[in-house]
Amino acid sequence: MGINSYTVVNLLEAAAAKNYVVVGPVNLTTGVPVRLNATPLLVTQVEIYGYLSIGANTIPVPNAGPCWVTADAAGLSALEPLPAGGRILYKPPGGTSFDLFNLNVLGTTGDKVYFKYLA
């Protein structure tokens, strides 16, 4: 008896879940783009969350306002809004990767972001 497709999908998803790395909170400062990673790091997927706090037994607290995600270190172009309490998923096509070092978040002092990535 062979392995069925449901088993394969479950095994792959379980393996993928083990590779997630969770980071945060990352403090934001008004007018200063904050890099998500200080050094080059290739990832296949990243999810960014707009929350002040996320606790295991508490209700998550959304940011006071929206943030913006940009690939521009100066934070001047290609801004994508991250609503307070929202989530953005970046997943390049075809199983390729991108450098987490190139993503910056621009927000307001006092707000924070959490993110998780898949290596």
Residue pairs with C-beta under 8 A, 6 or more apart in sequence:
16 118
19 118
19 119
20 116
20 117
20 118
21 116
21 117
21 118
21 119
22 114
22 115
22 116
23 36
23 114
23 115
23 116
23 117
24 49
24 54
24 112
24 113
24 114
24 115
25 51
25 52
25 53
25 54
25 112
25 113
25 114
26 34
26 36
26 105
26 112
26 113
26 114
26 115
27 34
27 112
28 34
28 67
28 105
28 106
28 107
28 108
28 109
28 110
28 111
28 112
28 113
29 107
29 109
30 107
30 108
30 109
31 106
32 75
32 106
33 70
33 72
33 73
33 74
33 75
33 104
33 105
33 106
34 104
34 105
34 106
34 107
35 73
35 101
35 103
35 104
36 46
36 48
36 100
36 101
36 103
36 104
36 105
36 115
37 100
37 101
37 103
38 101
39 101
40 99
40 100
40 101
41 99
41 100
41 101
41 117
41 119
42 97
42 98
42 99
42 100
42 119
43 97
43 98
43 99
43 100
43 117
43 118
43 119
44 91
44 92
44 95
44 96
44 97
44 118
44 119
45 89
45 90
45 91
45 117
45 118
46 89
46 90
46 100
46 103
46 115
46 116
46 117
46 118
47 87
47 88
47 89
47 90
47 115
47 116
47 117
48 69
48 82
48 87
48 88
48 90
48 103
48 105
48 113
48 114
48 115
49 86
49 87
49 113
49 114
49 115
50 62
50 63
50 66
50 67
50 82
50 83
50 84
50 85
50 86
50 87
50 111
50 113
51 60
51 61
51 62
51 63
51 85
51 112
51 113
51 114
52 61
52 62
52 63
52 64
52 110
52 111
52 112
53 60
53 61
53 112
54 60
54 61
54 114
60 85
62 84
62 85
62 86
63 84
63 85
63 107
63 108
63 111
63 112
63 113
64 84
64 108
64 110
64 111
65 84
65 107
65 108
65 111
66 81
66 82
66 83
66 84
66 86
66 107
67 81
67 82
67 84
67 105
67 106
67 107
67 108
67 111
67 113
68 75
68 79
68 80
68 81
68 82
68 105
68 106
68 107
69 79
69 80
69 82
69 88
69 103
69 104
69 105
69 106
70 76
70 77
70 78
70 79
70 80
70 103
70 104
70 105
70 106
71 78
71 102
71 103
71 104
72 78
72 104
73 104
75 104
75 106
79 106
80 88
82 88
82 105
82 113
84 111
90 98
90 103
92 98
100 117
105 113
107 113
